[in-house]
Amino acid sequence: MAQKSAGRPRSEDLEPLVLKTTYEMLAKRGYHGFSIDDIVLETGVAKTTIYRRWPNKAHLAMSTVTHLISPYLEFPKDVPFEKALLDQMEALSGVFTGKFGRVISSLIGAGQQDSELADSILANYLLPRRDAAKQFFFHAMETKQIQPLTDTEVNTCMDILYGTLYFRLLLKHEKPQFLDLRPWLERFLKTLKK
């Protein structure tokens, strides 16, 4: 248990402290192994303050994960479509095979039985990431780096590309290592240029 200083943490220290503590608990205990009360006890932050920023445990858990992994998920700027997409997927693969992968897969798994967590995964992680990827695809179409695609085709492309990483992350039959997938992804991306 971390040593506590006297009094409550200053307000500017709250978010990093709460997120760090939440991640540590997710990594050690899993989603069902901690509570907001545990965060309060560990950090000294008032429960009302936590609930003011994060309306429930699911939102706190997903805010924690997205905060920690978001630097790895951005599409590189001013880089051709194929390189930027492959670089971003390689970074995501690194997240999945690194220390965050186990936490992410356990949250996705727990979300299958917990509707509040499932809603938070969708709202705070999946939909914003898919929207960013869609915008990236639309920009590639506007700049004529790939052929015109319908919304349905863009969604299907994202499922094909990212589904390989998530499938390996969740089923664990193989690590979601990017080097194994890259040649196949490059072949698929070539079909978008025709």
Residue pairs with C-beta under 8 A, 6 or more apart in sequence:
1 42
2 21
2 42
4 44
7 44
8 44
8 45
8 46
9 17
9 43
9 44
9 45
14 45
14 49
14 53
15 53
17 43
17 45
18 39
18 43
18 45
18 50
18 53
18 54
18 60
19 63
19 64
19 67
19 68
21 39
21 42
21 43
22 34
22 39
22 60
22 61
22 64
23 64
23 65
23 68
23 103
25 33
25 34
25 38
25 39
25 42
26 34
26 61
26 64
26 65
26 103
26 106
26 107
27 99
27 102
27 103
30 106
30 110
31 61
31 106
31 107
31 110
31 114
31 117
32 110
35 57
36 47
36 50
36 51
36 57
36 60
37 47
39 45
39 50
39 60
40 46
40 47
40 50
50 60
54 60
54 63
56 116
56 120
57 116
58 114
58 116
58 117
58 119
58 120
59 120
59 124
61 107
61 117
61 120
62 107
62 117
62 120
62 121
62 123
62 124
62 125
63 124
65 100
65 103
65 104
65 107
65 125
66 124
66 125
66 128
68 100
69 95
69 100
69 104
72 91
72 92
72 94
72 95
73 88
73 91
73 92
73 95
73 129
73 132
74 88
74 132
75 84
75 85
75 88
75 132
75 133
75 136
76 83
76 84
76 87
76 88
77 84
79 87
80 145
81 136
81 140
81 143
81 145
81 146
82 145
82 186
82 189
84 136
85 136
85 161
85 189
86 182
86 185
86 186
86 189
89 161
89 162
89 165
89 178
89 181
89 185
90 178
90 182
92 162
92 165
93 165
93 176
93 177
93 178
93 181
94 178
95 101
95 104
96 104
96 105
96 165
96 168
96 169
96 176
97 175
97 176
97 177
101 169
101 176
104 169
105 169
105 170
105 172
107 117
107 121
108 121
108 169
108 170
109 170
110 117
111 117
111 118
111 120
111 121
112 118
130 155
130 158
133 158
133 162
134 151
134 154
134 155
134 158
137 146
137 149
137 154
137 157
137 158
138 154
140 146
141 147
141 148
141 149
145 193
146 192
146 193
147 192
147 193
147 194
149 157
149 192
157 192
160 188
161 185
161 188
164 176
164 181
164 184
164 185
165 176
165 178
165 181
166 176
168 174
168 175
168 176
169 176
174 180
